[in-house]
Amino acid sequence: MTGILAQIIAITSFGNEYLKSGTLTGFFPQNSSFQHCDIVDFRELKKKSIFSSKKEITVSKNPMEWFEYLKSKDCKKLRLYYHTVKEEDHKMAGFVGGGGNWYIETIYSTHSDFWVSRWHYDAQLTEKPWQVTYGKAIENRPTINQQLDSNQTKGHLKTCLEKITDFAYKETTENWGKLFETAKNTLESENPESNFYHNDLICWKNYNLENRQLLMSASKAFVFGGMGSWNDMGFEHKEIDKTYNELSANLYKSMKESITCSVNRDKYE
């Protein structure tokens, strides 16, 4: 899983906990999704006067301030929303700005706003080189609150993982086969969070076992990185290469649907 996606998931999940309970401790900057980030702020385009043009204004200097800001505006809940950019999003998913757009939907009584992240790398900041800004990209739109059927989504992910596991063992290496097999087995695990790097990815208490299994299975199957990753391979035989691309595209589609489905089905839904 990329750091970009992990952070969006974490902000969405823990943001809902704050909006409902009014309290949240140990999230920022302690959460693992912020460990390499020097700045994580939130901005909107606003006018200083009716005669001036819109400028980017920082409304919150960090996620906790943003949660407070949203609550003061009577925001009801946060939801993930994925927007496909290209049919082959999976090929660019490991790069900053690639792989389609993940939004945080902020839901109000009569409308929704949509926030998207922008990551900037500063080589001079050796320990925390990333500067992240979440901008309100779309505002005052009808609410989406995307909800997917859990059983159908789980069934699709399981089928994708079964097929790509068989392919990996046959056409690639044992390590790839084991990785996909582990992701598949996580769908039935009683402890799906085990051996996952971001063990603080979501507010676990707010999700039932089925949704945790779905999220962790999809997260462990995230193999779409840059050079040297699963989607950087190619095969000389055209039919094998075609199968590889089809399986990869189907897995990526199922993975993003599984993440959206699981994160958006917390106890506050």
Secondary structure, DSSP 8 states (H G I E B T S, - for coil): --HHHHHHHHHHHHHHHHHHHS---S-TTTSGGGTTEEEEEEEEEE-SSTTS--EEEEEESSHHHHHHHHHHTT--EEEEEEE--STTGGGGTTSTT-SSEEEEEEE-SS-EEEEEEEEEE-TT-SSS-EEEEEEEEEEEE--------HHHHHHHHHHHHHHHHHHHHHHS-HHHHHHHHHHHHHTT-SSTTTT-S-TTSS-GGGS-HHHHHHHHHHHHT----STTSGGG---SSHHHHHHHHHHHHHHHHHHHHHHHHHHT-STT-
